[in-house]
Amino acid sequence: MTTPANNSPSASFIALLPLFVFLALYIGVGIYFQSQGVDYAFYQLPSVIAILPAIILALLLSKQKLNNAIETFIGGIGHSNIIAMCLIYLLAGAFASVAKATGGVDATVALGLSLIPSDLLLPGFFVIAAFIATAMGTSMGTIAAVAPVALGVADQAQIDYALMAGAVLSGALFGDNLSIISDTTIAATRTQGCGMKDKFRENLIFAIPASIITLLAFAFAGQGHADIAAQDIEFIKVLPYLTILVLAVAGLNVFVVLTFGIILAGITGLLATDYSIIQFGNDIYTGFTNMQEIFILSMFVGGLAALMQQQGGLAFVNNKVEGLIRRFSKANGEASPRAAELGMAGIVAATNTCVANNTVSIVVTGDIAKDLAQKHGVSSKRAASVLDIFACIIQGLIPHGAQALLIASVFTISPLTAVSHAWYCMILAIVAVAIVIFRKRA
């Protein structure tokens, strides 16, 4: 996400105060409700409301005239990257809504259950969750669909709830990170200016070894045995997911891919069920409304970033991160891609720890990461991949994240217990840091 061009502002810590206000409100309210034992404590205050005082403060701090400051804010909202990102959110939401309504999720779960060996239930559910999340582009939707089934199987096979919850949570975050239509992928690729298929291929370098190790870990930890009843498989309902995966990896424009996916999912519903054209339209609109919060927040963050950039806030952060990077750079002063990537990882990880939302953390840190990438010779696809990977890692390991809260409620365990068994995120962290440090560069 690149905000409108301005004359190079002098670095200013004060310009970052609006961001701190946003984080303090969002985190403070979440901690308060958590102390009161309220479910989904960090989601009681909508992020789009928490950011409003920050925007007002940014306008007041601006050295521009009020009308000019408002123009800067509107310019940030209206930047082409922000608008494109928001449109993709809408299409991705519509596809997920239509595919679910036409039975795509249930059909995919049934297909996965039919393929799981009875003595490999834990790795099997990791794979099912991973595939569905990759196809749907949402870890929350995946957990909601798979966790109740996994709970029933865990009861039947007498598998420890924490282990099964960890397998589902791990698979959901694997797919959310890798999916081409995930909002995290959309945010990462649009902020860094790279193609989705390029980021997907770059992510595979990290995800494949981490997932293999995770599968082996769950296989060795596997307990219990259950004969899963034969499933009625409606392969035609799985086709929309498979189609958009293939088309997206092939490099077709994401707007075309998602539009085609929505139409195909609708046609599948019309042919295979009593789905109607009116219901099709309503489900598309439902998908749009499901993306409302991240849609509005992305616009507000774009405007806030433009104000902070104009006032020198992003320059201040860049200078501080640059100072840290120079400590890890070569003595001759050459650009250090490794140090820059670790800097990006640290910034997005710290932000996500605070806001408990991987997409928001990517949007907030996108400008800084892009600037670091350009200065230190990091490709845009690599920058996008690093942002998404480390946001995903933290999202799977924070007990106040929505994913942990949801799966904990299904399995009636504590969120801390759930994240302590999210082995994929832990393994991915080790693999990712190792690859960043030791991978040879041309």
N, C-alpha and C positions, 0 to 999 in steps of 0.2 A: 504494500500500500504506500504509494508515494504521494505526499501531499503537494499542493501547488507550490511552484517555485517562489522563493523569496530571496532577497538579498541576504547573504550569510550573516545570521544574527550572532551576537556575542553570547557565549555560554552563560546560562543563568540557572542557578538552582531554584530560585523563586518560581520560575516558570513551571516547575514540576509539582508545585503545591496542589494544583487541581487534581492531578493523578493520585496524589496521596490522600486527598479528601475522598475521592471515589473509593479507593481501597479501604480506607478507614471506616467509612460508612458501611460498605458491603461486608467487610470482615467483622466489624464491631457488632452490627446487628445479628450476624450469624452466630457469633460467640455468645451473645446474650440469649438468644432463643435456644441455643444448644444447652446452656446452663439451666434453662427452664425445662429441659426435656422435651422440647417441641420437635416433632418429626420434620425432616428436611429443613433444619434450622437455617442453613445458608441460602435457602431459596424463599424465605419469607418476605424479604425485601427484594423486589424485582431489580435486576441490574440496571434496567433502563431508567428506573426512578433514582437509584443511588448515584447515577452519573450526572443527574441534572444540577445539583449544587456545584459539582466540579466544573461544569460548563459555565455556569454563572460566574464562578470565581475566576475562571480563565478570561472571560470577557472583561471583568473588572480589573484584572491585572495587566491587561493589554495596554501597551503604550500608544496604540493606534486610537483614533477617534472611534467612538462606539459603532458608528455605521460601518467603518472600515473593518473593525474587529468582527462584526457580524458577517460581513462579506467574506472574510478569511474563513470563518467557521463554516459558512455555506459552501465555500469553495472546496473545503476538505470533505464535506458530505457528498458533494457532487462530482468528486474525482472519478474518472472512468473506472479505476480499479474497484472502488467502493461500490459503484452502481452495478458493475458486472458481477461482483461477488454476491450482492444482494439478489440479483436475478437468478443466479445459480442456486442460491439457497431456496428460492421459491420453487424452482423446477425440481430440485432434489426432494423437497418436502412433498410435492405433489406426487412424484413417482413412488415414494415410500408409502404414502397414504393409499394410493390406488392399488399398488401391488399387495398391500396387506388386506385391503377390503375384498379383493378378488381371490383371496386364499393362497397367495404366493408364499407367505411366511409359514403357514401350516403345512403346505406341500413340501417346502424345503426341509422343515423339521422332520416330517415323516420320511423323506428320502434319506436324511442323515441317520435316523434311528434304524432304518432297515439295513444300513451298512455297518453298524457298530458291532464288532465282535463282543460276545457276552463277557469276556474276561479283560476287555480293554475299555471299560466304561468311562474312566476319567479322561484319558487322551481322546476318546471318541467324542465326548461332549465338548472338549476344547476345540476339536476340528469343526463340529457342527456350529458352535457359536462363532468361530472364526469365519466360516464361510458365509453365514447369514449376515454377520456384521459387515463383511466386505461387500456383499451384494446390496444390503440395505443402506449402508453408510451411516449407521447409528448404533452405538453400543447400548444406549438405553432401550431402544426398541428391541434389540437382540436379547437383552437380559429379561425384558418383560415377556418375550415369547418363549424363551428356552428355559428359564429358571424354574417355572412350575413343573415342567416335564422332568427336568433334572432332579427336582426334589422328590418326585414320585419314584423315580428309578433309584435314587439314593436310599429311600425307605425300603424298597423291595430288596436291594442288594446289601443293605446294612453298611453303606458307605458313609464315612464321617461327613457331616454336613459342610464343615469348613473346607474340606478337600474338594468336594463337588462344587461348592460356591466359588472356590478359587479357580477351578478349571473353566467354569462358565465365564467368570469375570475376565480371566486371562484371554480367552478366545474372543470375547466381545471387544476388548481393547486392541487386540491384534488386528481385527478386521476394521475397526473404526480408524485406526492409524493408517492402514494400507488402502482402504477403500477410495476409489476415485471420486465418488459422489459424497463422501463424508464432508461435513462442514469444516472440519479441521483441515482437510486436504484443500478444500476450496479457499479457505483463508490463507493457508501457507503458500499455495501456488500463485494466488493473486497478489499477495503482498510482495512476493519475491520475483514475480514476473517470469515464471517458467511454465512449461506445459505439464498437464496432469500425468500424461503417460511417462514423461521424463522423471517426474518426482516418484511415480509408482516404481519404476525400474530401479531408481536409486534407493528407495526404501527396502527393496528386496534384499539388497546387500546386507542390511542390518537385520531384517525380519526373518529371513530364512534360517540362518544359524541359530538365532534366538528361539525360534519356534521348534526347531528340531530338538534342541536341548530341553525345552519345556515339555515336549511330547515324551521324551525319554524319562524325564523326572516324574511326570504323572503316571507313566507306565510302571515305573519301579515302585511308586507309592500306591499303586492300584490295590484296591481291596474290594472284596465282595464279588458276587456273580449274579447276574439276573438275565433270564430269558425274556427278551423284549418281544411283545406280541407283534405279529405281522402287521405292517402298515399299508394302508391304501395309498399308493403313490400316484399322484396326478402330475406327471412330468411336464405337461403343457403349462402348468401354473408356475413352474420353476424357470421356464424359458425366458421371461422378461429379464430376470436377474442375470442369467448367463449371457444373454444378448448384449446388455449394456456393458458388462465386464469385457467382453470380447471387442466390442466397438470402441470402447474408451482406450483399452490397451493398444488397439490398432492405430490410435491417433486421430480419430474423428473428433471434430469440434464438440466440446462438452455440451453446448446448448443443443446441438443436433442429437447427440447421444441421449440426453435426458428427455427431450421432446419425443423422440422415437420410443424410448422406454415407457413413457406415460401412455402413448397411443397403443403400444403392444400390450401393456398390462390391461388396458381397458378392453381391447379386442378379445384378449384371453378370457376376461370375465364375462363378456357378452356371449362367447361361444361355449364356455364350460359351465356357466352358472345362470341364474335368473337375473343377473346384473342388468341394470338399465342405463340408458344414456343419461337420464336425469341424475341417477346415483353417481355415475361417472363424473359428471360436472361437480356435484356436491363434494365428492372425495378429493377432487383436484383443489377445490377451495379450502377444504379442511387441511390439506397438506400445506397450502399457503399460510393459513392461520397458525399452524404448528411452528412455523418459522418466524413468527412475528417478533419474538423477543430478540433473537440473534440478528434479525433483519434491522430492527430499529437501533439496537446497540451498536452494530457495525457502522451505521451512519453517524451516530453520535460520537463514537470513538474516532472516526475519520475527521470529524469537525474539531474535536478536542486535540487530536494530534496536530492538525494544521495550526491551531492557536499556540500549542506548546512549541512547535517548530519555529513559528514566526517570532516567538519570544525568547528563543535560545535554550529551551529546556532539553530538547533532543540533542543539541550540540553539547550540553553539559554531560549528559549520559555517555555520549560518544567519546568525549575526552577522557572520562573516568575509565571506561572499558578499554579504550586505546592504551591508557597507562598500564592497565593490568596485562594487556596483550604484549606490550613491549617487554615486560619482565620475562615472558616466556618465548620471546622471539630470539632469533639468532643475533649474535653479537654485532654482525655487520649491518644490522638494521633492516634486513629483508622482511618483506611481508610474511606473516606466519599464518597460513590457512588453518593449521591445527589449533593455534591459540584463539583465532577468530571463531572457529566452530565451537570450541569449548566456552568462549564468551557468550555466544548465542544460546548455547545449551543452558548456561547458568542463568541468564536473564529470563528466558521463557520458563525455566523450572521454578525460579523464585516467584515470578508473577503468578504462575498457576497454583503454587502452594497457597498464595494469598486469595486469589479469586475463585479457586475450585472450579474452574471452567476452562478446558483446554482450548476451545475456540477463541474465547475472549482473550486469553493470554497470548495467543498467536497474533490476533489483531492488534493488541496493545503494543507488542514488541516488534511488529513487522518492519516498521521504518528503520529502527536501530539495527536490526539484523541485516537488512538490505544494504545499509551503508557500510557495515562491517565487511560484508561479503565483497562489495565492490572495491574496498580499500585493500583487502588482503587476498585477493585472487581466489575467492570461493565461488564456485559456479552457483547460479540461481537454483538449479535443481537440488544441489547439495544443501544449500541454505534452507530451502523449503523442507527438505527431508529432516534435517537436524531439528528445526523448530517443531515439526509435527511429532517426531519421535520422543523428544524430551518432554513435550507437553503431555503426550500419552503416558509416558512413564510415571510422571507425577500424578496424573489423574487417577491412575490405578492404585496408587499407594497412599492417597490421602483419605482418611476415614470420613471426612466431611464432604467428600465428592458425591454427586448424585448417583453414580454407578454403585459405589459401596453401600450407600444408604438403601438403594432399591433392592439389591441382592440380599443384603442383611435382613431386610423386612420379609422377603420371601422365605428365607431359610431359618428365620427366627434366631439369628446369631448377631453378635455385635459387629458393627462396621469395621472395627479394628481387627477382629478375627478374620473377617472377609479379606481385607487388604493384605493381611499377613500371609495369605495363601495365594495371592496374585503373583504366582511365580514367574509368569511371562514378563511382567513389568520389571521385576528384579533382575532377571537374566538379561533382558533387553538393555537395561542400564549398563551392565558390565560389558556386554558385547559392543554396544554403541560407543562407549568411552574407549574401549580397546581399538576399535576400527578407526575412530577419529585420530588417536595417537599414533597408531602403527601403520595405517594404510599408506602405501606409496602413492605419491602424486607425480604426474608427468612434469 
